[in-house]
Amino acid sequence: MKRIGFLNFGHWSAVPGTRTPDPAATLTQTVEMAVAAEEAGLDGAWIRSHHFQHMISSPFPLLAAMAARTSTIQLGTGVIDLRYENPLYFAEEAATTDLISGGRLQLGISRGSPEAARDGQHQFGYDLQPDQSWSDLAQERGQRIRQALSGEGIAQADPDSGWAPPGSDRLSTQPQSPGLLGRLWWGSGNTASGVRAGEQGYNLVSSTLLLQDDGRPFHIQQADQLRQYRAAYAASGHTTGGMTAVTRSVFPVVTDTDRLYFGGRSSREDSAGMLEGGRARSGPTYSGTPEEVAQMLREDEAVQEADWVLMANPNQLGVEYNAHLFRQWNAVATELGWR
């Protein structure tokens, strides 16, 4: 069965009508939304991570809090920017969070998206070496994380230390959480990086934006990306990936409040423009009656291809409205035969 979940962008701002005027409100409500999503029958509660913005920046404490209040729902990141991460400390935090959750962490990582700060990584203490790109560095850190999560020995044991296990030559990061490597996802914004993710044994989170736009509809380009990823993964010999996820904006309209917020938002047209010096494309917003929304999703090739469909939730509208939205998503999933 296809899995569905929310993807929370974690915004806060002190604007009229918001339910998230400050970070405390956003963080505590995200925990409550995970509880509501589990109660509504969703499969996943995923969060995004950004730095130097009014958005979630420290995912692991939040995910641990979400884990402590839930018992079955998968908890994911879509995605964590490796330009800001120490890979071994990252692996320790991730394994700790996964153990707290009972093995429910779906860990999305990538090079990251455009951001507000020009020198953000430098301020965190990270700089590029000559002839190195941030994409190269993210790839290196991703492989280092994979090495750590696999339990491979990394640090040289000190035979003169009373803390080193007798006879040990290499020490692995601790704690270890068995199975987490198989729930490691790479976030990809183009076909080439999706193929590389398959070759390296990751699961694939396809971005909400596709770069290297060739002019075809977003969902068709994205479906091609997923298929090429699957072929690369099948040929890789790895056993730690193979799953795919896409994100959509989906708003079934069943109440006057739904109509007020999203009644005029439906669009079959993609958004296209320029990003980081190249063409980029994102998908439409699906809004209408539950039956209309279900038909839009049926006609979306990438949605049909993916294992997970993550739906961007309007966190600034608060827990009560989002709980209603989660129930409607589950009803649409039932209509589509995903339940």
C-alpha positions in Angstrom: 0.0 0.0 0.0 1.1 3.5 -0.7 2.0 5.5 2.4 1.0 9.1 3.1 2.2 11.6 5.6 2.5 15.3 6.3 5.6 17.4 5.5 5.7 20.3 8.0 7.8 23.4 6.9 7.7 24.7 10.4 7.1 28.4 9.7 6.4 30.9 12.4 5.6 34.7 12.2 3.7 37.2 14.2 1.1 38.0 11.5 -2.6 38.4 12.1 -4.5 35.1 12.3 -1.5 32.8 12.7 -1.5 30.0 15.2 2.3 30.0 15.2 3.5 33.5 16.2 6.8 32.3 17.7 9.1 29.2 17.7 7.7 27.8 20.9 4.2 27.6 19.3 5.6 26.0 16.2 7.6 23.3 18.0 4.9 22.3 20.5 2.2 22.3 17.8 4.4 20.1 15.6 4.4 17.5 18.3 0.7 17.7 18.7 0.3 17.4 14.9 2.2 14.2 14.9 -0.2 12.9 17.5 -3.2 14.0 15.4 -1.7 12.5 12.3 -1.3 9.1 14.0 -4.9 9.3 15.3 -6.1 10.1 11.8 -4.4 7.1 10.3 -1.5 8.8 8.5 1.7 6.8 8.1 4.2 9.6 8.5 5.0 12.9 10.2 7.9 14.5 8.4 9.6 17.9 9.0 11.9 20.2 7.1 15.0 21.9 8.4 16.4 25.3 7.6 19.0 27.6 9.2 18.9 31.4 9.8 15.2 31.5 9.0 12.0 31.4 11.1 11.6 27.7 10.6 12.7 24.4 12.3 16.5 24.2 12.5 17.2 21.5 15.1 15.2 18.4 14.0 16.5 15.7 16.4 15.2 17.1 19.7 11.8 17.8 18.0 11.7 14.3 16.4 12.5 12.7 19.8 9.6 14.7 21.4 7.3 13.5 18.6 8.5 9.9 19.2 7.8 10.2 22.9 4.1 11.1 22.2 3.4 8.6 19.4 3.8 4.9 19.0 3.3 3.8 15.3 3.7 6.7 12.9 7.0 7.0 11.0 9.0 10.2 11.7 10.9 11.7 8.9 13.1 14.6 7.7 12.7 16.1 4.3 15.6 17.0 4.4 18.6 17.9 6.6 21.2 20.1 4.9 24.6 18.3 5.2 26.5 21.6 4.5 25.8 22.4 8.2 26.5 18.9 9.7 29.4 17.1 11.4 28.7 13.6 10.0 29.7 11.5 13.1 27.9 13.7 15.6 24.9 13.6 13.2 25.0 9.8 13.1 25.0 9.7 16.9 22.1 12.1 17.2 20.1 10.1 14.5 20.7 6.7 16.1 19.7 8.1 19.5 16.5 9.5 18.1 15.8 6.3 16.2 16.2 4.2 19.4 13.8 6.5 21.3 11.3 6.1 18.5 11.6 2.3 18.4 13.0 2.3 14.9 10.6 4.8 13.3 13.0 7.3 11.9 13.0 8.0 8.2 16.2 10.1 7.8 16.3 12.4 4.8 19.6 14.2 4.0 21.0 16.2 1.0 23.1 19.1 -0.1 20.3 21.4 0.9 18.3 24.1 -0.8 18.9 27.8 -1.4 18.9 29.7 1.9 18.8 33.1 3.5 22.4 33.4 4.7 25.3 34.0 2.3 27.9 32.8 4.7 25.8 30.4 6.9 28.2 27.4 6.6 31.2 29.5 7.4 29.5 30.8 10.6 29.0 27.2 11.6 32.7 26.6 11.1 32.6 24.9 7.7 34.4 26.0 4.6 35.2 24.5 1.2 38.6 23.3 0.2 40.1 24.5 -3.1 38.2 23.0 -6.1 35.6 21.5 -3.8 31.8 22.2 -4.2 29.1 22.0 -1.6 27.6 19.2 -3.6 30.9 17.3 -3.4 31.2 18.0 0.4 27.6 16.8 1.0 28.3 13.6 -0.9 31.4 13.0 1.2 29.5 13.6 4.4 26.7 11.4 3.3 29.1 8.5 2.8 30.6 9.1 6.2 27.2 9.0 7.8 26.5 5.7 6.0 29.8 4.3 7.3 28.9 5.3 10.8 25.3 4.0 10.7 26.5 0.7 9.4 28.5 0.1 12.6 31.8 0.1 10.8 34.8 0.8 13.0 35.9 4.4 12.6 38.1 5.6 15.4 41.4 3.8 16.4 41.1 2.2 19.8 43.6 3.2 22.5 45.0 0.0 24.0 46.3 2.0 27.0 42.8 3.3 27.8 40.7 1.5 30.3 37.6 2.5 28.3 38.5 0.6 25.1 37.0 -2.9 24.9 39.8 -5.5 25.1 41.1 -6.6 21.8 39.4 -3.9 19.8 41.3 -2.1 17.1 38.6 0.2 15.7 35.6 1.7 17.5 32.2 2.5 16.0 30.1 5.5 16.8 27.6 4.9 19.6 24.8 4.2 20.0 24.0 2.0 17.0 20.4 1.6 15.9 20.0 -1.5 13.7 18.1 -0.9 10.5 18.5 2.9 10.4 20.9 2.7 7.4 18.0 1.2 5.5 15.9 4.2 6.3 18.4 6.8 5.0 17.0 8.9 2.2 18.8 11.3 -0.2 16.9 14.4 -1.3 17.2 14.9 -5.1 16.3 17.8 -7.3 17.3 16.3 -10.7 17.6 13.0 -12.4 21.4 12.8 -12.2 21.4 13.1 -8.4 18.5 10.6 -8.2 20.5 8.1 -10.2 23.5 8.6 -8.0 21.3 8.1 -4.9 20.2 4.7 -6.3 23.8 3.7 -7.1 24.9 4.5 -3.5 22.0 2.6 -1.9 19.9 5.5 -0.5 16.1 5.8 -0.6 15.0 8.8 -2.7 13.1 11.9 -1.6 12.3 13.8 -4.8 12.4 17.5 -4.2 9.4 19.9 -4.4 11.4 21.6 -7.1 13.0 19.9 -10.1 16.1 21.6 -11.6 17.2 21.1 -15.2 13.6 21.6 -16.3 13.1 20.2 -19.8 9.6 21.8 -20.3 7.5 18.7 -19.8 4.9 18.7 -16.9 6.4 18.4 -13.5 4.8 15.1 -12.6 6.1 13.5 -15.8 9.6 14.7 -15.3 9.5 13.5 -11.7 8.1 10.1 -12.6 11.0 9.6 -15.0 13.4 10.6 -12.2 11.9 7.9 -9.9 12.0 5.2 -12.6 15.7 6.0 -13.4 16.5 5.9 -9.7 14.8 2.5 -9.3 16.8 1.1 -12.2 20.1 2.4 -10.8 19.2 1.0 -7.4 18.3 -2.4 -8.8 21.6 -2.5 -10.6 23.6 -1.4 -7.5 23.5 -4.5 -5.5 22.6 -2.5 -2.4 19.9 -3.7 0.1 19.6 -0.4 2.1 17.2 1.6 -0.1 14.7 1.3 -3.0 11.9 3.5 -1.5 10.7 6.7 -3.1 8.8 9.7 -1.9 7.2 12.8 -3.5 5.5 15.9 -2.0 2.2 17.5 -3.1 0.0 20.3 -2.0 -3.4 18.6 -1.5 -6.5 20.4 0.0 -9.9 18.6 -0.1 -12.6 21.1 0.3 -15.5 19.8 2.5 -16.3 22.7 4.8 -16.8 26.5 4.6 -13.4 26.9 6.3 -11.7 24.8 3.7 -13.4 26.8 1.0 -12.2 30.1 2.6 -8.6 28.9 2.8 -8.2 26.8 -0.3 -11.3 27.0 -2.5 -9.6 29.1 -5.1 -6.2 27.5 -4.9 -6.6 24.6 -7.4 -4.4 24.8 -10.4 -3.4 22.2 -13.0 -0.5 24.4 -14.1 3.1 24.0 -12.9 5.2 26.9 -11.6 8.4 27.5 -13.7 11.2 29.9 -13.3 14.9 30.3 -12.7 16.8 29.1 -9.6 20.6 29.1 -8.9 21.2 30.0 -12.6 19.1 27.3 -14.1 15.5 26.5 -15.0 13.3 25.0 -12.3 9.8 23.7 -12.1 7.4 22.8 -9.3 4.0 21.1 -9.4 0.5 22.4 -9.1 -1.8 22.7 -6.1 -4.6 20.1 -5.9 -7.7 21.6 -4.3 -11.4 20.6 -4.8 -13.9 18.1 -3.6 -12.5 14.9 -2.3 -13.5 13.2 -5.5 -11.8 15.9 -7.6 -8.6 15.7 -5.6 -8.6 11.9 -5.8 -8.8 12.2 -9.6 -6.0 14.7 -9.8 -3.8 12.3 -7.8 -4.8 9.4 -10.0 -3.6 11.4 -13.1 -0.2 12.3 -11.5 2.4 9.9 -12.8 4.9 10.6 -10.1 2.3 10.1 -7.3 1.4 6.8 -8.8 5.1 5.8 -9.1 6.1 6.7 -5.5 6.0 4.6 -2.4 5.3 7.7 -0.1 3.2 10.7 -0.9 4.0 13.6 1.6 1.5 16.4 1.7 2.6 19.8 2.7 0.5 20.9 5.6 -0.2 24.5 6.6 1.2 24.5 10.1 0.4 28.2 10.7 -3.3 27.3 10.7 -2.9 25.3 13.9 -3.4 21.8 15.3 -7.2 21.7 15.1 -7.4 22.6 11.4 -4.6 20.3 10.5 -6.2 17.4 12.3 -9.2 18.0 10.1 -7.0 18.1 7.0 -5.3 14.8 8.0 -8.6 13.1 8.3 -9.6 14.3 4.8 -6.3 13.1 3.4 -6.9 9.7 4.8 -10.4 9.7 3.2 -8.9 10.5 -0.1 -6.3 7.8 0.3 -9.1 5.3 1.0 -10.9 6.6 -2.2 -7.8 5.9 -4.2 -7.4 2.3 -2.8 -4.3 3.2 -0.8 -6.0 2.0 2.4 
